[in-house]
Amino acid sequence: MRNCLLLILALFLLPYAARSQQPVEMAFEHDAAGNMVRCYVVRLEQPKSEKSAKAETLAPQHIASNAAAQSTAPEPEPVEVQRGERTVRIYPNPTRGQLRVEVQGDGQAYSYRLLGMGGALIAQGQHDGGSPLPLDLSAQPDGAYLLQLIWPDDRCTYKIIKN
């Protein structure tokens, strides 16, 4: 809902920015899971002379620094959740295709279901809980998915992002 409101606000402001005859660029910040957390409308200054045109016609520094940080960012930390005596680790999230799920604690078998955000079933099965569960999302399009882990006494749902 928040993302939708930001998009509507950005679309509303765009015609006013165009009228000002000043170049505008949209900048977005995302958290580690790929959720958009902030949207900027950045007005770029018009070069005043030929010398300044050569010096800086690029995006503002905070946009360039965000792009540099994303390209050199380390592998994301695993999602780790304590559920009673169970510890669930899911990594890497966001993923490029290969995802691993580790459940430590009680060693109880569980079932899993991987769903698209529309509810379409992508994968399901049973796992013994003694070893990591590998899930291959490489054949799936980029986007968000839901991973459900189901025990006889508990159920967990996790958001998975595939880039």
HELIX and SHEET records of a PDB file:
HELIX    1   1 ARG A    2  ARG A   19  1                                  18    
HELIX    2   2 GLU A   50  ALA A   55  1                                   6    
HELIX    3   3 GLN A   61  SER A   71  1                                  11    
SHEET    1   A 2 VAL A  24  HIS A  30  0                                        
SHEET    2   A 2 MET A  36  ARG A  43 -1                                        
SHEET    1   B 4 VAL A  79  ARG A  83  0                                        
SHEET    2   B 4 ARG A  86  TYR A  91 -1                                        
SHEET    3   B 4 GLN A  98  GLN A 104 -1                                        
SHEET    4   B 4 LEU A 133  ASP A 136 -1                                        
SHEET    1   C 4 LEU A 121  HIS A 127  0                                        
SHEET    2   C 4 TYR A 110  GLY A 116 -1                                        
SHEET    3   C 4 GLY A 143  TRP A 151 -1                                        
SHEET    4   C 4 ASP A 154  LYS A 162 -1                                        
END                                                                             
